[in-house]
Amino acid sequence: MHARIAVMASGHGSNLRALIDYLDALRDERPGEIVLVVSDRADAGALAVARGAGIAAESIAGGHHDAGRIEALLAAHEVDLVVLAGYLRLLPPAVVRARHGRVVNVHPALLPAFGGQGMYGMHVHRAVLAAGVRVSGVTVHFVDERFDCGPIIAQWPVPVFDDDTPEALAERVLRVEHHLLPRVVSALARGDVRLGDDGRARGVLRTGAAEASFALLQLPDEPLARTLDAAIAR
Ligand code: GRF
């Protein structure tokens, strides 16, 4: 099945850019295409990224009262997979319910830690540094009706260094997001990953790696591993 993907974003759109580039690089092997980008901010960089890539770009305020408009837009573009990539609003519950198991989010920390309402962007990285943890990371999860609480699909660790500023940690985490999110979205689009009847993420990632539990994604031969080696070696 060739998945029709919508990306919802409030910010610069670097995750959107990474997903566009990843799918383009797969050429005829790509399991889906981005057909729509939606933002709650008319001036979001993500909308400019979409327009530059020839992808339909729409801005909707994004409140719960906009559930009908959001769903109508997704339906009009025959979207079957929604990716929240730095979308700062809570998706209206009616939309989440209608698309159960077909909406995912990327979060710049290892949920359930450092997640939930108000935990976005630099707030996350400041909290991570204040907590003194030695490892942060990236989480991709199915979206439910609360912030950052849905079933976890994949996580990847990111080292925290003693001299880290929130900005330095954010950049290291964002680089890992750019590797992890596209691979998980592709696995979902191929049907290799799904939300199981037990409410947990189920499936494997076919990247040449051995079957990987989605509690911790193993991508030994991927650039991400080299990125982490470089980060850890720093
Ligand atoms: C990322 O850090 C993401 O984890 C968070 O918001 C940021 C989006 O960045 N949810 P961008 O707009 O994709 O550059």
Residues whose N, C-alpha, C, O or C-beta is under 5 A from the ligand:
A	BS01	GRF	G11 H12 G13 S14 N15 L16 A85 G86 Y87 V106 H107 P108
